[in-house]
């Protein structure tokens, strides 16, 4: 089921990456869930899933979008401005929520690109600390200008010593950031060393969201460490959300 939505604001992070703030009446949701947004294109409704960045209870919905040149929907979304209409799914979906993630000492949130959105929602909601003692957000991008919400994330990390923010920028050298892919940082142990926390079966749960290569390669590295995927019928250490 679809409801009408209206863009009330947009924020451009660079020439392709932007946030849309949408007014729409949808059912209550949990941080980590996603909605579908759609536009009529060439006589068809074209819809895609986007994670909600806002916390529950916010007056507006917020999504983070990258315009893909050959994409069916994202270029049209990139053309929207305040006052424009679009369609929004009436209910959010997805199981990458704290309600589905087992309690642990150390919660690792690994994101590439726009997949940081659901983790920003979780942090804004302030519910992480009933789930874990320590939280590590690992945020990987190609260039520094792709780091959406970075000022807000730095502020949150500076205010809470239990939150560790690890940034990886792979195509340029940035002070204070790694210059390697997330998978390399895990394979070499650099990520654990920098966080001061081991990744193990006793204390860790890892949530992977973003580029499918990162997700699959990271999952394989974690399996080699003895961790396994979390399922309702078999509790584990790895929760996965895929965009593609």
Secondary structure, 3 states (H helix, E strand, C coil): CEEEEEEEEEEECCCCEEEEEEECCCCCCCCCCEEEEEEEECCEEEEEEEEECCCCCCCCEEEEEECCCCCCCHHHHHCCCCCCEEEEECCCECCCCCCCCCCCCEEEEEEEHHHHHHHHHHHHHCCHHHCCCEEEEEEEECCHHHCCCHHHHHHHHHHCCCEEEEEEECCCCCCCCECCCHHHHHHCCHHHHHHCCCCCCCCEEEEEEECHHHHHHHHHHHHHCCCCECECCECCCEEEEECC
